[in-house]
Each structure stands twice: as structure tokens, then as C-alpha cells.
Amino acid sequence: MKGSLTTAAIAAATILAGPAAAQDPVRDSSWTITYDDPSVADSSLFLVVMKPGWHITTPPGSAVTLIQPDGVATGNYLLKSVIFTFNTDAQPFGPVFAHKGGNDSPTEFMSFLINNDGTFGLFHHSGAERHTLVPWTQSDVIVRQVDTGGSPVENVMTVEVGADMVRFYINGTEVSQHDRGRGFDGGIGLRVGAGTNLHVSELTVAALGG
């Protein structure tokens, strides 16, 4: 019941805020934004604070990486994202972690993504290159959006970075685990595919014991 109420509240807030946002959108300028296609106009990204969280609609021509300026995860930690999807043609989305670089140096980060076809993947990004760590894999625990214009669907994605292992969860179910061989300290954020309409109600990081 709690999940249903949350979904209803997100849907209602989006509908009610839509006209107001269209008339006077207030861009959340605190994020560091990178477009896969640098020729895409920055104004084509819709990114506003809409409690709880943020509403994001990406331009059709480019995926977007968004980094929180004060969001840093170090040591052993638990990264949690709660994301509601609206459109059936949503492109891959999910949390970003271990972000490094920027300004005059190449960026590097990892992304844990799900697709609306019911698959998930894990990727390492270095500059414009993307390396596949876990290829797109089917999972029944992913909630797919099958009705554009209907109620948004919720997926909870969690990254548990422990002393020896890193575990990845979707909606409470572990879908992948790996030895902690790569540096996992760094910034956190989101990666959202092109032409995707979603609401992020939570993006948090907490210390993990052990």
C-alpha cells in the first residue's frame, strides 16, 4: 500500500506541476550536466526540483549524465536511487557512482542502468568511451512501463559497496556481485538516456558498516 500511495503522489504532483512548470520552469542548476552529444542545446533538458526529488525529461538527441556537486561516496557505502518511469520508450537510466575528473581532465565513472525492455547492465565510462562490465541481462524483478500516459512505475536501484564485494540490487533483489577490485570512491549522480521522462524521488548515499 505504501508503494501505491507513493506512486499516486508522484503522478499527482507531476500532473499538477506540469502547467506551472511549462509557464515558469525553475531549472535546478546545482547539477553538473554532460551530454553525450555536445551539440544538443542545454535548454532542451527539463530538470526541476519537484518534491519529493526531481523531475527530468531528457532531449531526444542525447543521453545525459548528471552529477551532484556535493554528492560524494567513499569507503564502504550504500547508494540508493528510487526512479519512476513515465514513457514506454524510455531509454536506459540509473545511478552513477565513482565519478572522477572534469574541468581540464577526462571524466571517469560507473553506471548501473536498467532498460524498459526488462534488462540491466553495468558500465565503466572513460571520456567518450564506454566499457561493458555486465552486458544487458534480462531480469524479472525490473518493473516495466507498459502504458505511456498511465501511472508511473517505480524501480529501486541500490549499489552496496563493501570491503571486499560490491553488490547490485533492483527492487530488493540482488542481480549481480563483483570483487571490489576497482576504485569506487567518487561523485554520485544519474545517467538518463535520450528522450526519457522520469521522476527521481530519492538519490542518497549512506555509510555501510563492515
Helices and strands as residue ranges (DSSP letters): H 2-23, E 32-35, G 42-44, E 46-49, E 54-57, E 64-73, E 77-85, E 93-102, E 105-115, E 119-126, E 129-138, E 153-161, E 165-170, E 173-179, E 186-192, E 197-207
